[in-house]
Each structure stands twice: as structure tokens, then as C-alpha cells.
């Protein structure tokens, strides 16, 4: 079985797999989307969509961290 990453932004699988992207908080972003994120400007056609997907990555990680901290915090 081959495991291949799927980009959280464009939802595509890179042709060369994992070597064509990065992981951010356990979510894969392909090189093409990484470049697009670096160059997108407010007001661009896909700006709001990209911001929302980045928020999903951030919120997913924070909810996992908060669950762990709340579960293991003792007063």
C-alpha cells in the first residue's frame, strides 16, 4: 500500500508525492499552494478561501493542544 499526501488547500495529490510539499501541523501543503500562499494578496480571487483553509489547519492544532492541556491540567 502506498500512502500519498493530499494537499489541504487544493485537495490534490502531487505527482511526486511527499517530496513536493511541506507539512504544517500535520497537514500537507503542496509546493504549488505554498508558493501561492506566499504571493497571495488581500483582494485576490482566492484569498478568502486560502485564509479559511489556513484557519482550519491552525484551529485543528489548537483544539488538539487545548484538549491535551485541559485533560492533563491539575489544580
C-alpha positions as CSV (number, residue, x, y, z in Angstrom):
1,X,0.0,0.0,0.0
2,X,1.3,3.5,-0.9
3,X,0.4,6.4,1.2
4,X,0.4,9.7,-0.6
5,X,-0.4,13.1,0.8
6,X,-3.3,15.2,-0.3
7,X,-2.9,19.0,-0.2
8,X,-5.2,20.6,2.4
9,X,-5.5,23.7,0.2
10,X,-6.1,22.4,-3.4
11,X,-7.1,18.8,-2.3
12,X,-4.8,17.4,-5.0
13,X,-2.1,14.7,-4.7
14,X,1.2,15.9,-6.0
15,X,2.7,13.8,-8.9
16,X,5.9,13.1,-7.0
17,X,4.1,12.7,-3.6
18,X,5.6,13.9,-0.3
19,X,8.7,15.4,-1.8
20,X,6.5,18.1,-3.5
21,X,5.3,19.9,-0.3
22,X,5.5,20.5,3.4
23,X,3.6,19.5,6.5
24,X,2.2,22.2,8.7
25,X,0.6,21.0,12.0
26,X,0.3,17.5,10.4
27,X,-1.5,18.9,7.4
28,X,0.2,18.7,3.9
29,X,0.5,21.7,1.7
30,X,1.9,21.1,-1.9
31,X,4.7,23.3,-3.3
32,X,2.3,25.0,-5.7
33,X,-0.1,26.1,-2.9
34,X,2.8,27.1,-0.7
35,X,4.0,29.4,-3.4
36,X,0.5,30.7,-4.0
37,X,0.1,31.4,-0.2
38,X,3.4,33.3,-0.1
39,X,2.3,35.5,-3.0
40,X,-1.5,36.0,-2.5
41,X,-2.7,39.5,-1.7
42,X,-5.9,40.6,0.1
43,X,-8.5,41.1,-2.6
44,X,-7.1,38.4,-4.9
45,X,-9.7,35.9,-6.2
46,X,-8.8,33.0,-3.9
47,X,-7.6,35.0,-0.9
48,X,-10.6,34.3,1.4
49,X,-10.6,30.6,0.5
50,X,-6.9,30.2,1.3
51,X,-7.3,32.1,4.6
52,X,-10.1,29.9,5.7
53,X,-8.1,26.7,4.9
54,X,-5.2,28.0,6.9
55,X,-7.5,28.7,9.8
56,X,-8.7,25.1,9.6
57,X,-5.1,23.9,10.0
58,X,-4.5,26.3,12.9
59,X,-7.8,25.6,14.7
60,X,-7.3,21.8,14.3
61,X,-3.9,22.0,16.0
62,X,-5.1,24.4,18.8
63,X,-8.1,22.2,19.6
64,X,-5.9,19.2,20.0
65,X,-3.5,21.1,22.2
66,X,-6.3,22.6,24.3
67,X,-7.8,19.1,24.8
68,X,-4.5,17.7,25.9
69,X,-3.8,20.6,28.3
70,X,-7.3,20.6,29.8
71,X,-7.3,16.8,30.2
72,X,-3.9,16.8,31.9
73,X,-4.1,20.0,33.9
74,X,-4.4,19.5,37.7
75,X,-5.2,22.3,40.2
